[in-house]
Amino acid sequence: MVSRTIPVDTFDLILFGATGDLAARKILPSLYRRFVAGQMPDDARVIGAARSDMDDKAFRKLVAKALSTYVAESKRDKKTIDAFLAQCSYIAVDAMGDGGWAELKASVRDEVVKAFYFSVAPSLFGPLAERLRSNGIACENSRLVVEKPFGTDLATAKKLNADLAASFDETQIYRIDHFLGKETVQNLMAVRFSNVLFEPLWNERYIDHVQITVAEPMGVGGRGGYYDTSGAMRDMVQNHLMQLLCLTAMEPPATFDPDRLRDEKLKVIRALDPIGPKDIVRGQYKATDTAPSYIEDAENPDSKTESFVAMKIGISNWRWKHTPFYLRTGKRMTKRLSEIVVQFKETPHSIFERDEESKANTLTIRLQPDEGMDLSVTIKEPGPGGMRLVNVPLDMTFADALGPNGEEIPDAYERLIMDVIRGNQTLFMRGDEVEAAWAWTDPIIEAWTERGDRPHPYTQGSSGPEEALALMHRDGRRWRDLGEE
């Protein structure tokens, strides 16, 4: 398969928070990889902005360190790195004051796309947006990129949206969720809407249930202080898992247009049933001989914050009324895994003797670590001895499907940043979508807070608390084993 790299128009990308961890781990390496791929124009510029007092040389040294740490050695050579660094510069800017704004205005070009990337705390979104407008730096050709969290509840989300809307039009705002930049997520739409094989079956008549899992083997670690004010529900379910649910459940949009696609996602969120206490399980990982517990990581012995959550969700529309969606996410689980499992119903009548494993087809969409998808189909096991049936996967692993040249799958941030430059909002959340997600999430959090519920303890390296298994067992179903391939 031939990989196509489509160049973008030249741009100035102003990276606020350029000295931070996210810039070093994701944003700067992603820009460099697009530069290596020939997608970043020679006259494009990356302008770092932060409070730290440094010159261009010091900033380029910081960028070079990030590339040496987070870019594969095969992609690094001195000549290419030097060429990329030549397009990087730095301006010290005070987000809450007047320092540096005049210098920034003099540095950016009005005739090119201007992308302002806010890799900063949400409390700075409003002040930065206002200063970009009041200093005459933002214009019609400007785009604003903001990272999650998009609020901590509906009220704060509305305030953030209002602060941004005071200086930028909604068509200029790009709320980034890196899950939506993954190749598999986009292929989910391609599989559904480009193949007559799946869409006629994509409903409650043929699908028994859907499982969405995002599991991580790591704990909260150094993020304990932040995470204890957030928890798995706010940190993962309200955004990442919600987006995966919407893309799985939404109706086909009339056209592949950003607003029409996001309209369909919004309809799904608004059709979600309220969740009662019997349909949700929260957990906290326990200590081991070698690893601390959640409450030790959070440094809060009285914490009731969940590091794991599982839930059963109903969608009240014609397509999904009787098909439950089961979501789970957690820290310190068996392994790193993100996947969507679509479990089809069994055949109405089987003429063969079949075991439990071969009774129904399963479509598994893997987001990480090995992006791809496979469809399990039932066949006769080869050999004599009667009609013994087994399930085998029709496997499409994207890394294997890229052909003999072995092109790497671009990181999600690479794709999303280039979409910002192109002005394509398809894979970004709209303001009303964010608010609708919080409107559904808030009552769930408020209910367990009022009840004083404590999360169930679970063993590190497991699939979560036993109560999460019971959530499906009572329906005669089971979670896909995190150890299964």
C-alpha positions as CSV (number, residue, x, y, z in Angstrom):
1,M,0.0,0.0,0.0
2,V,1.4,3.4,-1.0
3,S,1.4,6.0,1.7
4,R,0.2,9.5,0.6
5,T,1.4,12.6,2.4
6,I,-0.5,15.7,1.5
7,P,1.3,19.0,2.2
8,V,-0.5,21.7,4.1
9,D,-0.4,25.4,3.5
10,T,2.3,27.3,5.4
11,F,1.5,28.3,8.9
12,D,2.7,29.9,12.1
13,L,2.0,27.6,15.1
14,I,2.2,29.4,18.4
15,L,2.6,26.9,21.2
16,F,1.7,28.3,24.6
17,G,3.1,26.1,27.3
18,A,6.0,25.2,25.1
19,T,8.3,24.3,28.0
20,G,5.8,21.8,29.4
21,D,5.6,18.1,29.5
22,L,2.9,17.6,26.8
23,A,4.8,19.8,24.4
24,A,7.9,17.7,24.9
25,R,6.2,14.3,24.7
26,K,3.6,14.8,22.0
27,I,3.3,18.2,20.2
28,L,6.9,18.9,19.2
29,P,7.8,15.3,18.2
30,S,4.6,15.2,16.2
31,L,5.5,18.4,14.3
32,Y,9.0,17.0,13.7
33,R,7.6,13.7,12.3
34,R,5.4,15.6,9.9
35,F,8.5,17.7,8.9
36,V,10.4,14.5,8.2
37,A,7.4,13.2,6.1
38,G,7.6,16.3,3.9
39,Q,4.2,17.6,5.1
40,M,5.4,20.7,6.9
41,P,6.3,23.5,4.5
42,D,9.8,24.9,4.6
43,D,8.5,28.3,5.6
44,A,6.3,27.1,8.3
45,R,7.2,28.2,11.8
46,V,6.8,26.9,15.3
47,I,6.9,29.7,17.9
48,G,7.2,28.6,21.5
49,A,5.6,30.8,24.1
50,A,5.8,30.5,27.9
51,R,6.7,32.5,31.0
52,S,10.3,31.2,31.1
53,D,12.9,33.7,30.1
54,M,15.0,32.1,27.3
55,D,16.2,32.9,23.8
56,D,15.8,31.0,20.6
57,K,19.0,29.0,21.1
58,A,17.9,27.8,24.5
59,F,14.5,26.9,23.2
60,R,16.0,24.9,20.3
61,K,18.1,23.0,22.8
62,L,15.0,22.1,24.7
63,V,13.2,21.0,21.5
64,A,16.3,18.9,20.5
65,K,16.2,17.2,23.8
66,A,12.5,16.4,23.4
67,L,13.2,14.9,19.9
68,S,16.1,12.8,21.2
69,T,13.8,11.4,23.9
70,Y,10.5,10.8,22.1
71,V,11.4,10.3,18.4
72,A,12.7,7.0,17.2
73,E,16.4,7.0,16.4
74,S,15.6,5.9,12.8
75,K,13.8,9.2,12.2
76,R,16.6,11.4,13.6
77,D,19.7,12.7,11.8
78,K,21.6,15.9,12.5
79,K,20.8,17.5,9.2
80,T,17.1,17.0,9.4
81,I,16.9,18.0,13.1
82,D,18.9,21.2,12.4
83,A,16.6,22.1,9.5
84,F,13.5,21.6,11.8
85,L,15.1,23.6,14.7
86,A,15.8,26.5,12.3
87,Q,12.0,26.8,12.0
88,C,11.6,27.1,15.8
89,S,11.8,30.3,17.8
90,Y,10.7,31.5,21.2
91,I,9.0,34.5,22.9
92,A,8.5,34.9,26.6
93,V,4.8,35.7,27.2
94,D,2.9,36.5,30.4
95,A,-0.5,34.9,30.1
96,M,-1.9,37.1,32.9
97,G,0.0,40.3,32.1
98,D,1.3,42.5,29.2
99,G,4.7,41.1,28.9
100,G,5.7,39.7,25.5
101,W,2.5,40.4,23.6
102,A,3.9,43.2,21.5
103,E,6.8,41.0,20.5
104,L,4.5,38.1,19.7
105,K,2.3,40.3,17.5
106,A,5.4,41.5,15.6
107,S,6.6,37.9,15.0
108,V,3.5,36.2,13.6
109,R,2.4,36.6,10.0
110,D,-1.1,37.8,9.1
111,E,-1.1,36.3,5.6
112,V,-0.7,32.6,6.7
113,V,-2.7,30.2,8.9
114,K,-2.1,31.1,12.5
115,A,-2.7,28.2,15.0
116,F,-2.6,29.0,18.7
117,Y,-2.1,25.8,20.7
118,F,-3.0,26.1,24.4
119,S,-1.0,23.4,26.1
120,V,-1.7,25.1,29.4
121,A,-4.0,24.8,32.4
122,P,-7.7,25.5,31.5
123,S,-7.7,28.5,33.9
124,L,-5.5,30.2,31.3
125,F,-7.7,29.6,28.3
126,G,-9.8,32.6,28.8
127,P,-7.0,35.1,29.6
128,L,-4.9,33.9,26.7
129,A,-7.8,34.0,24.2
130,E,-8.7,37.5,25.3
131,R,-5.2,38.9,25.0
132,L,-4.8,37.4,21.5
133,R,-7.9,39.3,20.5
134,S,-7.2,42.5,22.3
135,N,-3.6,42.7,21.0
136,G,-4.8,42.2,17.4
137,I,-2.9,38.9,17.0
138,A,-5.9,36.7,16.3
139,C,-7.7,37.2,13.0
140,E,-10.2,35.3,10.7
141,N,-7.5,33.0,9.6
142,S,-6.6,31.9,13.2
143,R,-7.3,28.6,14.8
144,L,-7.3,27.9,18.5
145,V,-6.4,24.4,19.9
146,V,-7.3,23.5,23.5
147,E,-6.5,20.4,25.5
148,K,-8.7,18.6,28.0
149,P,-10.0,18.8,30.6
150,F,-12.9,20.9,29.1
151,G,-14.2,21.8,32.6
152,T,-14.9,19.6,35.6
153,D,-18.7,19.8,35.4
154,L,-21.4,21.4,33.2
155,A,-21.0,24.8,34.9
156,T,-17.2,25.1,34.4
157,A,-17.5,23.7,30.8
158,K,-20.1,26.4,30.0
159,K,-17.8,29.1,31.4
160,L,-14.8,27.8,29.4
161,N,-16.9,27.8,26.2
162,A,-18.2,31.3,26.9
163,D,-14.6,32.6,27.6
164,L,-13.4,31.2,24.3
165,A,-16.5,32.3,22.4
166,A,-15.8,35.9,23.6
167,S,-12.7,36.0,21.4
168,F,-13.0,33.2,18.8
169,D,-15.8,31.9,16.7
170,E,-16.8,28.2,17.3
171,T,-15.6,27.4,13.8
172,Q,-12.1,28.5,14.9
173,I,-12.0,26.4,18.1
174,Y,-10.5,22.9,18.1
175,R,-11.0,20.9,21.3
176,I,-8.5,18.1,20.9
177,D,-9.1,14.5,22.1
178,H,-6.2,12.4,20.9
179,F,-8.3,9.2,20.9
180,L,-10.2,10.6,17.9
181,G,-6.9,10.9,16.0
182,K,-6.2,7.2,16.1
183,E,-6.3,5.4,12.8
184,T,-8.7,2.7,14.1
185,V,-11.2,5.3,15.3
186,Q,-11.4,6.8,11.8
187,N,-11.5,3.3,10.3
188,L,-14.5,2.6,12.5
189,M,-16.4,5.1,10.5
190,A,-15.0,3.8,7.2
191,V,-16.0,0.2,8.1
192,R,-19.5,1.2,9.1
193,F,-20.4,3.7,6.4
194,S,-18.5,2.3,3.4
195,N,-19.3,-1.4,3.6
196,V,-22.8,-2.8,2.9
197,L,-21.7,-5.8,5.0
198,F,-21.9,-4.1,8.4
199,E,-24.4,-1.2,8.4
200,P,-27.5,-3.4,7.9
201,L,-26.5,-5.4,10.9
202,W,-25.5,-2.4,13.1
203,N,-28.6,-2.3,15.3
204,E,-30.3,-4.0,18.3
205,R,-31.8,-6.7,16.1
206,Y,-28.4,-8.3,15.4
207,I,-26.0,-6.9,18.0
208,D,-26.3,-8.4,21.5
209,H,-24.1,-5.8,23.3
210,V,-21.0,-3.6,22.9
211,Q,-18.0,-3.4,25.2
212,I,-15.7,-0.4,25.3
213,T,-12.5,-0.8,27.4
214,V,-9.6,1.5,28.1
215,A,-7.2,-0.2,30.5
216,E,-3.8,1.1,31.7
217,P,-1.2,-0.9,33.7
218,M,0.2,2.3,35.3
219,G,-1.1,4.0,38.4
220,V,-1.8,7.7,38.8
221,G,1.8,8.2,40.0
222,G,2.9,11.8,40.0
223,R,-0.5,12.9,38.9
224,G,-2.1,11.9,42.2
225,G,-3.0,15.4,43.3
226,Y,-4.7,16.2,40.0
227,Y,-6.3,12.8,39.6
228,D,-7.9,12.8,43.1
229,T,-9.9,15.8,42.1
230,S,-10.9,14.2,38.8
231,G,-11.2,10.4,38.9
232,A,-11.8,7.9,36.1
233,M,-15.3,9.3,35.4
234,R,-14.1,12.8,34.7
235,D,-10.7,11.9,33.3
236,M,-11.7,9.2,30.9
237,V,-15.5,8.4,30.6
238,Q,-16.8,11.9,30.1
239,N,-14.5,12.5,27.1
240,H,-12.5,9.5,25.6
241,L,-15.0,6.7,26.2
242,M,-18.0,8.9,25.4
243,Q,-16.5,9.8,22.0
244,L,-15.9,6.1,21.3
245,L,-19.5,5.3,22.3
246,C,-20.8,8.1,20.0
247,L,-18.8,7.0,17.0
248,T,-20.0,3.4,17.5
249,A,-23.7,4.2,18.0
250,M,-24.3,7.3,15.9
251,E,-26.5,7.4,12.7
252,P,-24.8,7.8,9.3
253,P,-24.4,11.5,8.6
254,A,-25.8,12.8,5.3
255,T,-22.3,13.9,4.3
256,F,-18.8,13.5,5.7
257,D,-19.0,17.1,7.0
258,P,-17.6,18.1,10.4
259,D,-20.9,19.6,11.7
260,R,-23.1,16.9,10.3
261,L,-21.0,14.2,11.9
262,R,-20.9,16.1,15.2
263,D,-24.7,16.6,15.0
264,E,-25.1,12.8,15.0
265,K,-22.7,12.3,17.9
266,L,-24.7,14.9,19.9
267,K,-28.0,13.0,19.2
268,V,-26.4,9.9,20.8
269,I,-25.4,11.8,24.0
270,R,-28.9,13.2,24.3
271,A,-30.4,9.7,24.0
272,L,-28.3,8.2,26.8
273,D,-30.4,6.8,29.6
274,P,-29.7,8.0,33.2
275,I,-27.6,5.5,35.2
276,G,-28.7,4.2,38.6
277,P,-26.4,2.9,41.3
278,K,-26.9,-0.8,40.3
279,D,-25.5,-0.1,36.8
280,I,-22.2,1.4,37.8
281,V,-19.2,0.0,39.7
282,R,-16.3,2.1,41.0
283,G,-13.0,0.8,42.2
284,Q,-9.6,1.8,43.8
285,Y,-6.4,-0.3,43.3
286,K,-4.9,-1.8,46.5
287,A,-1.3,-1.8,47.5
288,T,1.1,-4.7,46.7
289,D,4.4,-5.7,48.2
290,T,6.1,-3.5,45.6
291,A,3.6,-0.9,44.5
292,P,1.6,1.7,46.5
293,S,-2.2,1.8,46.7
294,Y,-4.2,4.5,45.0
295,I,-4.7,6.4,48.3
296,E,-0.9,6.4,48.8
297,D,-0.4,7.7,45.3
298,A,-3.0,10.3,45.8
299,E,-1.6,11.1,49.3
300,N,-5.2,11.2,50.6
301,P,-6.1,8.3,53.1
302,D,-9.8,9.3,53.0
303,S,-10.1,9.5,49.3
304,K,-13.3,8.3,47.7
305,T,-12.1,8.9,44.2
306,E,-12.3,6.0,41.7
307,S,-9.3,4.8,39.7
308,F,-11.7,2.3,38.0
309,V,-15.2,2.6,36.7
310,A,-17.5,0.2,34.8
311,M,-21.1,0.9,33.8
312,K,-24.0,-0.4,31.8
313,I,-25.5,2.2,29.5
314,G,-28.8,2.2,27.5
315,I,-29.5,4.3,24.5
316,S,-33.2,5.2,24.0
317,N,-33.5,5.3,20.2
318,W,-34.8,3.0,17.6
319,R,-31.4,1.6,16.6
320,W,-30.2,0.6,20.1
321,K,-33.1,0.4,22.5
322,H,-32.5,-3.2,23.6
323,T,-28.7,-3.3,23.1
324,P,-26.6,-2.4,26.2
325,F,-23.2,-0.7,26.0
326,Y,-20.8,-1.7,28.7
327,L,-17.9,0.7,29.4
328,R,-14.9,0.2,31.7
329,T,-11.7,2.0,32.3
330,G,-9.1,1.8,35.1
331,K,-5.5,2.2,36.3
332,R,-3.2,-0.6,37.4
333,M,-5.0,-3.2,35.3
334,T,-3.6,-6.3,33.5
335,K,-2.2,-4.5,30.5
336,R,-2.5,-1.4,28.3
337,L,-5.4,-2.0,26.0
338,S,-8.1,0.2,24.3
339,E,-10.7,-1.6,22.3
340,I,-14.3,-1.7,21.1
341,V,-15.9,-5.1,21.0
342,V,-19.2,-5.5,19.1
343,Q,-20.8,-8.8,20.1
344,F,-23.3,-10.0,17.6
345,K,-26.2,-12.2,18.6
346,E,-26.2,-16.0,18.1
347,T,-27.9,-17.5,15.0
348,P,-31.7,-18.0,15.6
349,H,-31.2,-21.8,15.2
350,S,-28.1,-23.8,14.9
351,I,-27.9,-27.2,13.2
352,F,-24.5,-27.9,14.8
353,E,-23.4,-28.6,18.4
354,R,-21.4,-25.6,19.4
355,D,-19.5,-24.5,22.5
356,E,-19.9,-21.1,24.1
357,E,-16.8,-19.7,22.2
358,S,-18.2,-20.4,18.8
359,K,-21.8,-19.4,19.1
360,A,-21.6,-15.8,17.9
361,N,-19.5,-13.5,15.8
362,T,-17.4,-10.7,17.3
363,L,-16.0,-7.6,15.7
364,T,-13.0,-6.3,17.8
365,I,-11.7,-2.8,17.0
366,R,-8.3,-2.3,18.6
367,L,-7.1,1.3,19.4
368,Q,-4.0,0.4,21.2
369,P,-1.4,-1.0,21.5
370,D,-1.7,-2.7,18.1
371,E,-4.2,-0.7,16.0
372,G,-6.4,-2.8,13.8
373,M,-9.6,-4.9,13.8
374,D,-10.6,-8.5,13.5
375,L,-13.9,-10.3,12.9
376,S,-14.3,-13.7,14.4
377,V,-16.2,-16.1,12.2
378,T,-17.2,-19.7,12.8
379,I,-15.6,-22.5,10.6
380,K,-15.2,-26.2,10.8
381,E,-12.0,-27.2,12.6
382,P,-9.8,-29.0,10.0
383,G,-9.4,-32.7,10.2
384,P,-11.5,-35.9,10.6
385,G,-13.7,-36.6,13.5
386,G,-17.0,-34.8,12.7
387,M,-18.2,-31.3,12.4
388,R,-16.3,-29.5,15.2
389,L,-16.8,-25.7,15.0
390,V,-14.2,-23.1,16.1
391,N,-14.0,-19.3,15.9
392,V,-11.1,-17.9,13.9
393,P,-10.3,-14.2,13.3
394,L,-10.2,-12.4,10.0
395,D,-7.4,-10.1,11.2
396,M,-6.4,-6.7,9.8
397,T,-3.5,-5.3,11.9
398,F,-2.7,-1.9,10.4
399,A,1.0,-2.3,10.9
400,D,1.0,-5.5,8.8
401,A,-1.3,-4.0,6.2
402,L,1.0,-1.1,5.3
403,G,3.0,-3.1,2.9
404,P,6.7,-4.0,2.5
405,N,8.0,-0.5,3.1
406,G,6.9,-0.7,6.7
407,E,5.6,2.9,7.0
408,E,4.8,3.8,10.6
409,I,1.2,4.7,11.5
410,P,1.2,8.4,12.4
411,D,0.7,9.4,16.0
412,A,-2.8,10.7,16.7
413,Y,-1.3,14.2,17.4
414,E,0.3,14.3,14.0
415,R,-3.0,13.8,12.3
416,L,-4.9,16.2,14.5
417,I,-2.4,19.1,14.3
418,M,-2.4,18.8,10.5
419,D,-6.2,18.8,10.5
420,V,-6.1,22.1,12.5
421,I,-3.9,23.6,9.8
422,R,-6.2,22.4,7.1
423,G,-9.2,23.8,9.0
424,N,-10.9,20.4,9.3
425,Q,-12.9,20.0,12.5
426,T,-14.2,16.5,11.9
427,L,-12.2,14.9,14.7
428,F,-12.6,17.7,17.2
429,M,-15.4,18.2,19.7
430,R,-17.9,21.0,19.4
431,G,-18.9,23.1,22.4
432,D,-22.5,21.8,22.7
433,E,-21.2,18.3,22.5
434,V,-18.9,18.9,25.5
435,E,-21.8,20.4,27.5
436,A,-24.2,17.6,26.6
437,A,-21.6,15.1,27.9
438,W,-21.3,16.9,31.2
439,A,-25.1,17.3,31.5
440,W,-25.3,13.5,31.4
441,T,-22.2,12.9,33.6
442,D,-23.0,15.4,36.4
443,P,-26.0,13.6,37.9
444,I,-24.1,10.3,38.1
445,I,-21.2,11.9,40.1
446,E,-23.6,13.9,42.3
447,A,-25.6,10.8,43.2
448,W,-22.6,8.7,44.4
449,T,-21.3,11.8,46.2
450,E,-24.5,12.3,48.1
451,R,-24.7,8.6,49.0
452,G,-21.1,8.6,50.2
453,D,-20.2,5.6,48.2
454,R,-16.7,4.2,48.6
455,P,-15.0,2.6,45.6
456,H,-14.5,-1.2,45.7
457,P,-10.8,-2.3,46.3
458,Y,-9.2,-4.3,43.5
459,T,-5.9,-6.1,43.0
460,Q,-3.3,-4.4,40.8
461,G,-2.7,-6.3,37.6
462,S,-6.3,-7.5,37.5
463,S,-9.4,-6.7,35.4
464,G,-10.8,-4.6,38.2
465,P,-13.1,-5.3,41.2
466,E,-15.2,-8.5,41.3
467,E,-18.3,-6.3,41.4
468,A,-17.6,-5.2,37.8
469,L,-17.7,-8.9,36.7
470,A,-21.1,-9.2,38.3
471,L,-22.3,-6.2,36.4
472,M,-22.3,-8.3,33.3
473,H,-22.8,-11.8,34.8
474,R,-26.3,-10.8,36.0
475,D,-27.2,-10.2,32.4
476,G,-25.8,-13.6,31.3
477,R,-22.8,-11.9,29.7
478,R,-19.1,-11.5,30.5
479,W,-16.3,-9.0,29.9
480,R,-13.8,-9.9,27.3
481,D,-10.7,-11.2,29.2
482,L,-8.0,-8.6,29.1
483,G,-5.5,-11.4,28.5
484,E,-7.3,-12.6,25.4
485,E,-5.7,-11.9,22.0
